[in-house]
């Protein structure tokens, strides 16, 4: 998923509960799916941010000197302005872009 090009809102949006449980038929199951997907997105964003920030890292043993790198600050600000992972996951669920399955509802041979 390309979270940078997502059209998910940056602010909190009031959602219709019926839209959220349209796919699953159960609001609690939908919330659990959104939660797990938000965790996946959060890990992905954090890894991406750490990778970009590590390019500018300066390794000094001196604790007295702290360098502020303008590029690091700009990258951090960009990631702070992105929609939160929960909003991205909710948007994905509503648009039908999330694959999920419930193993407890599957038959003995793996069919639903």
MDTraj code that builds the backbone (N, CA, C; nanometers):
import mdtraj as md
import numpy as np

residues = "UNK UNK UNK UNK UNK UNK UNK UNK UNK UNK UNK UNK UNK UNK UNK UNK UNK UNK UNK UNK UNK UNK UNK UNK UNK UNK UNK UNK UNK UNK UNK UNK UNK UNK UNK UNK UNK UNK UNK UNK UNK UNK UNK UNK UNK UNK UNK UNK UNK UNK UNK UNK UNK UNK UNK UNK UNK UNK UNK UNK UNK UNK UNK UNK UNK UNK UNK UNK UNK UNK UNK UNK UNK UNK UNK UNK UNK UNK UNK UNK UNK UNK UNK UNK UNK UNK UNK UNK UNK UNK UNK UNK UNK UNK UNK UNK UNK UNK UNK UNK UNK UNK UNK UNK UNK UNK UNK UNK UNK UNK UNK UNK".split()
xyz = np.array([
    [0.0831, -0.1177, 0.0000],
    [0.0000, 0.0000, 0.0000],
    [0.0872, 0.1236, 0.0000],
    [0.0522, 0.2173, -0.0820],
    [0.1275, 0.3422, -0.0867],
    [0.0538, 0.4450, -0.0027],
    [0.0931, 0.4539, 0.1235],
    [0.0258, 0.5430, 0.2175],
    [0.0508, 0.6890, 0.1846],
    [0.1528, 0.7184, 0.1052],
    [0.1830, 0.8565, 0.0694],
    [0.0804, 0.9126, -0.0286],
    [0.0210, 0.8260, -0.1090],
    [-0.0764, 0.8701, -0.2092],
    [-0.2193, 0.8428, -0.1664],
    [-0.2380, 0.8037, -0.0428],
    [-0.3711, 0.7698, 0.0061],
    [-0.4587, 0.8936, 0.0161],
    [-0.5856, 0.8732, -0.0067],
    [-0.6812, 0.9833, 0.0046],
    [-0.7528, 0.9803, 0.1391],
    [-0.6934, 0.9123, 0.2350],
    [-0.7522, 0.9043, 0.3690],
    [-0.7462, 1.0422, 0.4335],
    [-0.8473, 1.0772, 0.5107],
    [-0.8479, 1.2086, 0.5761],
    [-0.7390, 1.2170, 0.6825],
    [-0.6892, 1.3375, 0.7039],
    [-0.5855, 1.3593, 0.8042],
    [-0.6489, 1.3796, 0.9414],
    [-0.7690, 1.4343, 0.9430],
    [-0.8404, 1.4592, 1.0682],
    [-0.9390, 1.3466, 1.0962],
    [-0.9893, 1.3457, 1.2166],
    [-1.0888, 1.2466, 1.2566],
    [-1.2185, 1.2700, 1.1803],
    [-1.2782, 1.1618, 1.1347],
    [-1.4013, 1.1679, 1.0566],
    [-1.5048, 1.0796, 1.1234],
    [-1.6271, 1.1286, 1.1345],
    [-1.7366, 1.0477, 1.1873],
    [-1.7789, 0.9490, 1.0793],
    [-1.7831, 0.8228, 1.1141],
    [-1.8158, 0.7178, 1.0172],
    [-1.9514, 0.6577, 1.0499],
    [-2.0174, 0.6091, 0.9483],
    [-2.1404, 0.5352, 0.9656],
    [-2.1036, 0.3918, 1.0030],
    [-2.1562, 0.3452, 1.1133],
    [-2.1228, 0.2108, 1.1614],
    [-2.1629, 0.1047, 1.0594],
    [-2.2702, 0.1273, 0.9890],
    [-2.3159, 0.0285, 0.8911],
    [-2.2163, 0.0153, 0.7748],
    [-2.1463, 0.1253, 0.7408],
    [-2.0443, 0.1163, 0.6372],
    [-1.9262, 0.0317, 0.6837],
    [-1.8942, 0.0414, 0.8129],
    [-1.7811, -0.0335, 0.8664],
    [-1.8097, -0.1836, 0.8750],
    [-1.9326, -0.2187, 0.9064],
    [-1.9615, -0.3616, 0.9227],
    [-2.0250, -0.4230, 0.7974],
    [-2.0216, -0.3510, 0.6861],
    [-2.0777, -0.4027, 0.5616],
    [-2.0037, -0.5286, 0.5148],
    [-1.8725, -0.5293, 0.5225],
    [-1.7921, -0.6432, 0.4760],
    [-1.8035, -0.7639, 0.5683],
    [-1.8008, -0.7409, 0.6999],
    [-1.7942, -0.8506, 0.7955],
    [-1.9293, -0.8889, 0.8535],
    [-2.0203, -0.7929, 0.8612],
    [-2.1486, -0.8183, 0.9243],
    [-2.1441, -0.8020, 1.0752],
    [-2.0283, -0.7651, 1.1283],
    [-2.0107, -0.7515, 1.2720],
    [-1.9154, -0.6352, 1.2976],
    [-1.9604, -0.5354, 1.3730],
    [-1.8787, -0.4168, 1.3974],
    [-1.7524, -0.4510, 1.4753],
    [-1.7605, -0.5451, 1.5682],
    [-1.6445, -0.5811, 1.6493],
    [-1.5368, -0.6494, 1.5652],
    [-1.5803, -0.7318, 1.4723],
    [-1.4864, -0.7972, 1.3822],
    [-1.4204, -0.6940, 1.2905],
    [-1.4985, -0.5969, 1.2446],
    [-1.4440, -0.4901, 1.1610],
    [-1.3397, -0.4085, 1.2363],
    [-1.3680, -0.3773, 1.3627],
    [-1.2736, -0.3009, 1.4440],
    [-1.1457, -0.3810, 1.4661],
    [-1.1576, -0.5112, 1.4861],
    [-1.0396, -0.5959, 1.5043],
    [-0.9552, -0.5994, 1.3766],
    [-1.0205, -0.6061, 1.2622],
    [-0.9498, -0.6061, 1.1338],
    [-0.8797, -0.4728, 1.1130],
    [-0.9496, -0.3625, 1.1419],
    [-0.8897, -0.2297, 1.1282],
    [-0.7693, -0.2163, 1.2210],
    [-0.7821, -0.2671, 1.3417],
    [-0.6727, -0.2589, 1.4390],
    [-0.5490, -0.3339, 1.3909],
    [-0.5681, -0.4551, 1.3421],
    [-0.4540, -0.5344, 1.2958],
    [-0.3896, -0.4714, 1.1725],
    [-0.4703, -0.4196, 1.0831],
    [-0.4162, -0.3543, 0.9630],
    [-0.3445, -0.2242, 0.9999],
    [-0.3976, -0.1503, 1.0964],
    [-0.3326, -0.0272, 1.1412],
    [-0.1963, -0.0569, 1.2019],
    [-0.1848, -0.1672, 1.2750],
    [-0.0550, -0.2076, 1.3299],
    [0.0444, -0.2394, 1.2179],
    [-0.0023, -0.3073, 1.1136],
    [0.0845, -0.3386, 1.0004],
    [0.1314, -0.2106, 0.9309],
    [0.0399, -0.1168, 0.9100],
    [0.0739, 0.0099, 0.8448],
    [0.1716, 0.0883, 0.9310],
    [0.1480, 0.0893, 1.0608],
    [0.2355, 0.1618, 1.1530],
    [0.3783, 0.1091, 1.1477],
    [0.3938, -0.0224, 1.1452],
    [0.5265, -0.0834, 1.1375],
    [0.5930, -0.0466, 1.0044],
    [0.5159, -0.0503, 0.8969],
    [0.5691, -0.0166, 0.7648],
    [0.6165, 0.1287, 0.7593],
    [0.5369, 0.2195, 0.8133],
    [0.5734, 0.3611, 0.8146],
    [0.6975, 0.3837, 0.9009],
    [0.7020, 0.3187, 1.0159],
    [0.8161, 0.3359, 1.1059],
    [0.9447, 0.2847, 1.0422],
    [0.9390, 0.1711, 0.9751],
    [1.0572, 0.1177, 0.9072],
    [1.1034, 0.2119, 0.7966],
    [1.0086, 0.2655, 0.7217],
    [1.0414, 0.3588, 0.6147],
    [1.1059, 0.4859, 0.6706],
    [1.0499, 0.5387, 0.7770],
    [1.1039, 0.6587, 0.8404],
    [1.2436, 0.6335, 0.8952],
    [1.2624, 0.5220, 0.9644],
    [1.3939, 0.4902, 1.0199],
    [1.4987, 0.4722, 0.9100],
    [1.4586, 0.4130, 0.7982],
    [1.5505, 0.3943, 0.6870],
    [1.5949, 0.5290, 0.6305],
    [1.4989, 0.6203, 0.6149],
    [1.5329, 0.7520, 0.5613],
    [1.6156, 0.8344, 0.6591],
    [1.5846, 0.8250, 0.7867],
    [1.6597, 0.9022, 0.8858],
    [1.8009, 0.8468, 0.9068],
    [1.8178, 0.7166, 0.8870],
    [1.9497, 0.6568, 0.9064],
    [2.0488, 0.7045, 0.8010],
    [1.9997, 0.7512, 0.6868],
    [2.0882, 0.8038, 0.5835],
    [2.1610, 0.9292, 0.6312],
    [2.0998, 1.0030, 0.7224],
    [2.1564, 1.1280, 0.7707],
    [2.2217, 1.1143, 0.9076],
    [2.2226, 0.9956, 0.9613],
    [2.2741, 0.9759, 1.0964],
    [2.4243, 0.9987, 1.1004],
    [2.4671, 1.0688, 1.2031],
    [2.6103, 1.0863, 1.2263],
    [2.6417, 1.0174, 1.3584],
    [2.7384, 0.9302, 1.3536],
    [2.7706, 0.8509, 1.4702],
    [2.8879, 0.9139, 1.5439],
    [2.8571, 0.9831, 1.6518],
    [2.9590, 1.0436, 1.7372],
    [2.9449, 0.9863, 1.8766],
    [3.0581, 0.9663, 1.9406],
    [3.0555, 0.9180, 2.0780],
    [3.0394, 1.0313, 2.1775],
    [3.0476, 1.1513, 2.1296],
    [3.0387, 1.2674, 2.2172],
    [2.8926, 1.2986, 2.2475],
    [2.8585, 1.3012, 2.3741],
    [2.7221, 1.3337, 2.4137],
    [2.7005, 1.4852, 2.4226],
    [2.8095, 1.5599, 2.4185],
    [2.7987, 1.7046, 2.4322],
    [2.7465, 1.7706, 2.3060],
    [2.7790, 1.7142, 2.1917],
    [2.7391, 1.7757, 2.0663],
    [2.6142, 1.7082, 2.0110],
    [2.5144, 1.7894, 1.9859],
    [2.3925, 1.7404, 1.9236],
    [2.3720, 1.8218, 1.7962],
    [2.3683, 1.7520, 1.6847],
    [2.3547, 1.8197, 1.5579],
    [2.2098, 1.8127, 1.5116],
    [2.1571, 1.9238, 1.4676],
    [2.0235, 1.9264, 1.4090],
    [2.0396, 1.9322, 1.2580],
    [1.9954, 1.8297, 1.1945],
    [2.0061, 1.8201, 1.0505],
    [1.8741, 1.8643, 0.9890],
    [1.8798, 1.9615, 0.9008],
    [1.7588, 2.0169, 0.8396],
    [1.6810, 1.9103, 0.7618],
    [1.7522, 1.8218, 0.6931],
    [1.6839, 1.7177, 0.6154],
    [1.6075, 1.6223, 0.7065],
    [1.6657, 1.5880, 0.8202],
    [1.5977, 1.5009, 0.9151],
    [1.4709, 1.5670, 0.9682],
    [1.4788, 1.6943, 0.9947],
    [1.3622, 1.7670, 1.0457],
    [1.2522, 1.7708, 0.9413],
    [1.2871, 1.7946, 0.8163],
    [1.1871, 1.7992, 0.7088],
    [1.1215, 1.6631, 0.6875],
    [1.2020, 1.5573, 0.6933],
    [1.1467, 1.4221, 0.6777],
    [1.0508, 1.3915, 0.7918],
    [1.0904, 1.4264, 0.9133],
    [1.0052, 1.4011, 1.0298],
    [0.8742, 1.4783, 1.0198],
    [0.8808, 1.6022, 0.9762],
    [0.7584, 1.6821, 0.9601],
    [0.6655, 1.6218, 0.8545],
    [0.7243, 1.5724, 0.7469],
    [0.6437, 1.5103, 0.6423],
    [0.5669, 1.3906, 0.6977],
    [0.6356, 1.3062, 0.7739],
    [0.5712, 1.1870, 0.8288],
    [0.4697, 1.2230, 0.9366],
    [0.4895, 1.3324, 1.0068],
    [0.3921, 1.3760, 1.1065],
    [0.2625, 1.4218, 1.0414],
    [0.2699, 1.4715, 0.9186],
    [0.1514, 1.5222, 0.8486],
    [0.0728, 1.4131, 0.7769],
    [0.1296, 1.2939, 0.7677],
    [0.0580, 1.1835, 0.7032],
    [-0.0634, 1.1436, 0.7866],
    [-0.1660, 1.0862, 0.7237],
    [-0.2800, 1.0351, 0.8017],
    [-0.2345, 0.9259, 0.8976],
    [-0.3007, 0.9167, 1.0094],
    [-0.2675, 0.8158, 1.1097],
    [-0.2995, 0.6764, 1.0547],
    [-0.2267, 0.5745, 1.1003],
    [-0.2487, 0.4383, 1.0497],
    [-0.3921, 0.3889, 1.0670],
    [-0.4585, 0.4300, 1.1735],
    [-0.5969, 0.3872, 1.1952],
    [-0.6885, 0.4434, 1.0859],
    [-0.6662, 0.5692, 1.0483],
    [-0.7467, 0.6286, 0.9422],
    [-0.7182, 0.5627, 0.8072],
    [-0.5916, 0.5298, 0.7824],
    [-0.5569, 0.4596, 0.6589],
    [-0.6214, 0.3215, 0.6537],
    [-0.6169, 0.2492, 0.7651],
    [-0.6747, 0.1149, 0.7705],
    [-0.8271, 0.1194, 0.7546],
    [-0.8903, 0.2173, 0.8155],
    [-1.0357, 0.2322, 0.8025],
    [-1.0741, 0.2608, 0.6582],
    [-0.9996, 0.3475, 0.5941],
    [-1.0259, 0.3803, 0.4536],
    [-1.0082, 0.2576, 0.3648],
    [-0.9054, 0.1772, 0.3937],
    [-0.8834, 0.0544, 0.3172],
    [-0.9992, -0.0435, 0.3345],
    [-1.0487, -0.0580, 0.4569],
    [-1.1585, -0.1511, 0.4812],
    [-1.2851, -0.1057, 0.4089],
    [-1.3144, 0.0217, 0.4166],
    [-1.4356, 0.0736, 0.3519],
    [-1.4267, 0.0577, 0.2002],
    [-1.3078, 0.0776, 0.1434],
    [-1.2900, 0.0653, -0.0011],
    [-1.2739, -0.0790, -0.0467],
    [-1.2670, -0.1734, 0.0465],
    [-1.2545, -0.3147, 0.0123],
    [-1.1142, -0.3544, -0.0290],
    [-1.0125, -0.2832, 0.0199],
    [-0.8741, -0.3115, -0.0165],
    [-0.8009, -0.3967, 0.0865],
    [-0.8719, -0.4502, 0.1843],
    [-0.8089, -0.5306, 0.2889],
    [-0.8513, -0.6758, 0.2703],
    [-0.7514, -0.7644, 0.2656],
    [-0.7814, -0.9077, 0.2616],
    [-0.7808, -0.9585, 0.4049],
    [-0.8857, -1.0277, 0.4427],
    [-0.8937, -1.0854, 0.5765],
    [-0.9686, -1.2165, 0.5683],
    [-0.9412, -1.3008, 0.6657],
    [-1.0126, -1.4280, 0.6729],
    [-1.0237, -1.4681, 0.8191],
    [-1.1198, -1.5497, 0.8489],
    [-1.1410, -1.5987, 0.9849],
    [-1.1253, -1.7502, 0.9823],
    [-1.0135, -1.8007, 1.0338],
    [-0.9897, -1.9448, 1.0292],
    [-1.0938, -2.0258, 1.1055],
    [-1.1559, -1.9669, 1.2084],
    [-1.2550, -2.0414, 1.2853],
    [-1.3837, -2.0647, 1.2050],
    [-1.4072, -1.9855, 1.1023],
    [-1.5273, -2.0022, 1.0199],
    [-1.5034, -2.0876, 0.8970],
    [-1.3774, -2.1244, 0.8723],
    [-1.3451, -2.2055, 0.7569],
    [-1.3735, -2.3519, 0.7855],
    [-1.4048, -2.4269, 0.6825],
    [-1.4324, -2.5683, 0.6966],
    [-1.3044, -2.6494, 0.7176],
    [-1.3189, -2.7790, 0.7255],
    [-1.2044, -2.8680, 0.7514],
    [-1.1055, -2.8661, 0.6349],
    [-1.1556, -2.8441, 0.5124],
    [-1.0659, -2.8433, 0.3975],
    [-1.0292, -2.7007, 0.3536],
    [-1.0511, -2.6013, 0.4407],
    [-1.0046, -2.4653, 0.4137],
    [-1.1010, -2.3794, 0.3348],
    [-1.2232, -2.4258, 0.3119],
    [-1.3199, -2.3457, 0.2373],
    [-1.4163, -2.2780, 0.3324],
    [-1.4620, -2.1600, 0.2925],
    [-1.5612, -2.0879, 0.3738],
    [-1.7011, -2.1249, 0.3401],
])
top = md.Topology()
chain = top.add_chain()
for i, resn in enumerate(residues, 1):
    res = top.add_residue(resn, chain, resSeq=i)
    for name in ("N", "CA", "C"):
        top.add_atom(name, md.element.get_by_symbol(name[0]), res)
traj = md.Trajectory(xyz[None], top)
